[in-house]
Amino acid sequence: MNSTVEEISFEICENADAQQLLPIEEGLNDFNDLMTGISDRKPLSVLLKSTKTGEVLGGMQGRSSLGLLFIDLFYLPPELRRMGLGTDILNRFEDEGRRRGCTAAFLYTISFQAPDFYKKKHGWEEFGRIDCAPEGTSRIFMKKSF
C-alpha cells in the first residue's frame, strides 16, 4: 500500500471548526480559480437590525460567484413578517447581485417555508423538487434570471 495512504485517517464531525474546514474551502476555490480564470466569489448579507440596540433581528445571507447569486439563508421573526420587510431584503440582495454582475440567482426553500413568496411575488421559478422528511414535505430549488 502507498505510504501516504497509510498515514491518513477519517473523522466524521458534527462541529468541525472553521480552521479545520479551511483546507477544503481554499482547495476547491483554488481549483475553481485555476479552471475558470475567475476569482470573484464574495459573501453577501442583508441584515435587518434594531435601531435601538443594534441587534440583528433577521436577514438574508449568501454569496456571489462566477456570475451567479446564491441565497443560502433567509429569516424574519414572525412579528416582522407581512410588513414588506422580506421583499425589501430580497430586493436589496438581488440588486447587489446585479451590481456584482450576476445574471441569475439560485436558492432552495422547503415546501412549508415560503416558495410562494419567491414564485408568486418575485418572479422566481421552480426547477427541481426533492421529497424529504416529514412525509409530504419537499425541498424546492428555484432560480431567477436577471
C-alpha positions in Angstrom: 0.0 0.0 0.0 1.1 3.6 -0.7 2.8 5.0 2.5 0.8 8.3 2.0 -2.5 6.4 2.2 -1.3 4.6 5.3 -0.7 8.0 7.0 -4.3 9.3 6.7 -7.4 8.8 8.8 -11.1 9.6 8.5 -13.1 11.6 11.1 -16.8 12.2 10.9 -17.7 15.5 12.5 -20.8 17.4 13.5 -18.9 20.5 14.8 -15.8 21.0 12.7 -14.4 24.5 13.4 -13.7 27.0 10.6 -10.0 26.3 10.8 -10.5 22.6 10.1 -12.7 23.4 7.1 -10.4 26.0 5.6 -8.3 23.5 3.5 -11.5 22.2 1.9 -12.8 25.6 1.0 -9.4 27.0 -0.1 -8.6 23.9 -2.1 -11.9 23.9 -4.0 -11.6 27.7 -4.5 -8.1 27.4 -5.9 -9.1 24.6 -8.2 -12.1 26.6 -9.5 -10.0 29.7 -10.0 -7.5 27.7 -12.0 -10.2 26.1 -14.2 -12.1 29.3 -14.8 -9.5 32.0 -14.6 -12.1 33.9 -12.4 -11.9 34.6 -8.7 -15.0 36.7 -8.0 -16.6 34.9 -5.0 -17.9 37.2 -2.3 -20.1 36.7 0.6 -23.3 38.8 0.8 -25.6 39.6 3.7 -28.5 41.9 4.1 -29.1 42.4 7.8 -32.2 43.7 9.5 -31.1 45.5 12.7 -32.8 47.2 15.6 -32.1 50.9 15.6 -32.3 50.9 19.4 -30.0 48.1 20.2 -28.1 47.3 17.0 -29.1 43.7 17.4 -29.6 41.7 14.2 -33.2 40.7 14.0 -33.1 38.8 10.8 -32.0 39.0 7.2 -30.5 37.1 4.3 -27.1 35.6 3.7 -25.5 34.0 0.7 -22.8 34.7 -1.9 -22.0 35.6 -5.5 -19.6 33.5 -7.6 -19.0 33.0 -11.3 -21.7 35.5 -12.2 -24.4 33.7 -10.1 -26.1 34.8 -6.9 -26.9 32.2 -4.2 -29.3 32.7 -1.3 -28.3 30.4 1.5 -30.4 31.5 4.5 -33.3 33.9 4.9 -35.1 34.5 8.2 -37.5 37.1 9.6 -39.1 36.7 13.1 -42.8 36.1 12.9 -43.7 39.5 14.3 -41.8 41.2 11.5 -43.5 39.3 8.7 -46.2 40.6 6.3 -44.8 44.2 6.6 -42.9 44.3 3.3 -39.5 43.8 5.1 -38.9 40.4 3.4 -39.5 42.0 0.0 -37.1 44.8 0.9 -34.4 42.4 2.0 -34.8 40.2 -1.2 -34.7 43.3 -3.4 -31.6 44.6 -1.8 -29.9 41.2 -2.1 -30.9 40.9 -5.8 -29.8 44.5 -6.5 -26.4 43.9 -5.0 -26.1 40.7 -7.1 -26.9 42.6 -10.3 -24.4 45.3 -9.2 -21.8 42.5 -8.9 -22.6 41.4 -12.4 -24.7 38.3 -11.6 -27.0 37.2 -14.4 -29.1 34.7 -12.3 -29.9 33.7 -8.8 -30.5 30.4 -7.1 -31.9 29.1 -3.8 -33.7 26.3 -2.2 -36.6 26.6 0.2 -38.8 24.0 1.9 -42.4 23.5 1.0 -43.6 24.6 4.4 -41.4 27.8 4.3 -42.0 30.4 1.6 -42.0 29.1 -2.0 -44.9 31.3 -3.0 -43.1 34.4 -1.6 -40.4 33.8 -4.3 -42.6 32.4 -7.1 -45.8 34.5 -7.0 -44.5 37.8 -5.6 -41.0 38.0 -7.0 -40.7 36.1 -10.3 -38.7 33.1 -9.2 -39.3 29.7 -10.9 -39.1 26.2 -9.6 -36.6 24.0 -11.4 -36.4 21.0 -9.1 -38.0 19.3 -6.1 -36.8 16.6 -3.8 -39.0 14.9 -1.2 -37.7 15.0 2.4 -38.9 14.4 5.9 -41.5 14.7 7.2 -43.7 12.9 4.7 -45.4 15.3 2.3 -42.5 17.8 2.6 -40.1 18.8 -0.3 -37.0 20.9 -0.8 -37.8 23.2 -3.7 -35.0 24.5 -5.9 -35.6 27.9 -7.5 -33.9 30.3 -9.9 -34.4 33.7 -11.3 -32.7 35.3 -14.3 -31.7 39.0 -14.2 
